[in-house]
Every structure is written in structure tokens, then in C-alpha cells.
Amino acid sequence: MRNLLNFLIRYTSWFVFTFYVVISCVLLFQGNPYQHHVYLTSANAVVSGVYDATNSVTGYINLRSINEDLQRRTATLEQEVLDLRHQNKLLHQQLLQDSLRSLDSLGRFGFVIASVVNNSVRNPYNYITIDKGEADGIGPEMGVMDQNGVVGVVNVTSRHHARVISLLNPNFRLSCKLRGNDAFGSLVWDGKRPTEAILEELPKQVKFRRGDTIITSGYSAMFPEGIPVGTIIGPTRGNDDNFNTLRIRLLTDFSTLSTVKIISNRDIVDIREAETDLYPPKETAAR
């Protein structure tokens, strides 16, 4: 208690001075409207500054929280995309397996699934590289397809890879016919669109409609009969009196090609031997 009294006695002059200053300010602002206005304006400015600073800090904290939440959601979505891609690949392979089982009923054909490691669709002569080769039983002149239709034919092999002549290559011709009709023609890519090709030499008497399905004719050792190839868009200009030329929309999407199956004909050796006997090399025939 003595200390408190000593403190008050020691600083009595400061307390009296502060009291008079407060009284003076009160009298000044109450009796002078201008000073009262300046006081209120200054006070509002200070309060506004404090309020803005508080809002900035709060907004930063909220934005940081929102950013962290968005990052968590982005990571979740990216994981879902990866999962969907994996599921799509598994479904793709399952579709191929299902089609293999249906085609295996043809007996003389076997099938090997491969992944595409390189592909082109915009070049004048397009090729596809796959990850199966001689070690997997792959050899030249084996047909290649996906779950939608014909892709091409193997022409060069290495130990673990093979190069495929794409259907989008003018050097590749495929014997095709209309589904439900035995008349056949020759399908070839005209180098224009990677989604279309031309069916040539189809007999004039064959009736067709837009949307009819074109399939493999079976007149080849590389492809079984009945593999879908495309649908008819319509006739092209330049048809002669004996044959139709049709524009075909291809069923295979070469721009997204990822998994294919190689077709092996178990009777290919016998077929080649028979063809050699029927069409001997020129030097043999000369003997």
C-alpha cells in the first residue's frame, strides 16, 4: 500500500497533466464542429485501415485453405484418371480376348496380342511397330487386327518386335466383300483421310446401300472371312460400266490404336507349298 502511495505522489504531476489534456480534448471536440469532424474522420480512417489489414490476413488464410483443398481434389482427380485409363486398358484387352475366343472357333487361325509402340497416320506410307516378334512366333505376312477391324499385315520382324504395313498404306490391298454377298473387290487407301479408304473393282450388279458393312472376303491366307473393315459412305466418281468404286469409312481408329492381335494361319505352310506348286518360280518353270 505504501508503494502505491509513493507511486501516486511521485507521478502526481503527470496524472494532473493527463487529466487536463483529456478535459481539453473533450471540450475542444464538443465545442468545435470542425475539430469534431476531423477527429471522427481520422478515427474512421484508422479503423478502416485496421479492418482492411484484418481482412487481408483473413483472406490470405482462407485462400491458402482453399488452395490446399483444390490441390487435394486435383490429386484425387488425377488418380481417378489413372485408374480409368488402367480400367480402359483392361477392358480393351478383355474385348480382344473375347474376340479371340470367337475367332478361335475358325480352327486353323491362332492369335497373339501385342501392344503398339509406334504408329503413323499422316504419312504417305504409314507403318506400325508392335512389341511382339520372332520370339513370339510372329512372322511376315501375318494379318493384324484390333477389336474393331483390320489393321494391316506384318512385313518385317526382329527378335522381339515387328513392323506392320498399315491399312493406311497404298502398298497394302485387301480383298473385301459386302456382308451377305459373295462378290468381292479390292480395298486400298487413297492417301486422303486416315478414316477412309476406297473399295475398287466391285461388280456393277452388286446392290449396296449407304451404311452397309464391308468385311474380309476370306480369299487370303492372312485374314479369316468376316472380319469387319468398314461401312459404305457412297460411290465415288469415275465408276466404269463393269465395276463400282466405293468410299469406305474404316471401323478401326488408327489415331488411338494401342493394342492389336496378330493372326497366324496354322495351314500357311501347306498353302504356300500348294501355291509354289501351282505358280513355280520362273527359273523352275524354265526347266
Stockholm file with secondary structure:
# STOCKHOLM 1.0

chainA/1-287         MRNLLNFLIRYTSWFVFTFYVVISCVLLFQGNPYQHHVYLTSANAVVSGVYDATNSVTGYINLRSINEDLQRRTATLEQEVLDLRHQNKLLHQQLLQDSLRSLDSLGRFGFVIASVVNNSVRNPYNYITIDKGEADGIGPEMGVMDQNGVVGVVNVTSRHHARVISLLNPNFRLSCKLRGNDAFGSLVWDGKRPTEAILEELPKQVKFRRGDTIITSGYSAMFPEGIPVGTIIGPTRGNDDNFNTLRIRLLTDFSTLSTVKIISNRDIVDIREAETDLYPPKETAAR
#=GR chainA/1-287 SS CHHHHHHHHHTHHHHHHHHHHHHHHHHHHHHCHHHHHHHHHHHHHHHHHHHHHHHHHHHHHHHHHHHHHHHHHHHHHHHHHHHHHHHHHHHHHHHHHHHHHHHGGGSSEEEEEEEEEEECSSSSSCEEEESCCGGGTCCTTCEEECSSSEEEEEEEECSSCEEEEESSSTTCEEEEEETTCCCEEEEECCSSCTTEEEEEEEETTCCCCTTCEEEECSCSSSSCTTCEEEEEEEECTTCCSSEEEEEEEESSCGGGCCEEEEEEETTHHHHHHHHHHHSCCHHHHTC
#=GC SS_cons         CHHHHHHHHHTHHHHHHHHHHHHHHHHHHHHCHHHHHHHHHHHHHHHHHHHHHHHHHHHHHHHHHHHHHHHHHHHHHHHHHHHHHHHHHHHHHHHHHHHHHHHGGGSSEEEEEEEEEEECSSSSSCEEEESCCGGGTCCTTCEEECSSSEEEEEEEECSSCEEEEESSSTTCEEEEEETTCCCEEEEECCSSCTTEEEEEEEETTCCCCTTCEEEECSCSSSSCTTCEEEEEEEECTTCCSSEEEEEEEESSCGGGCCEEEEEEETTHHHHHHHHHHHSCCHHHHTC
//
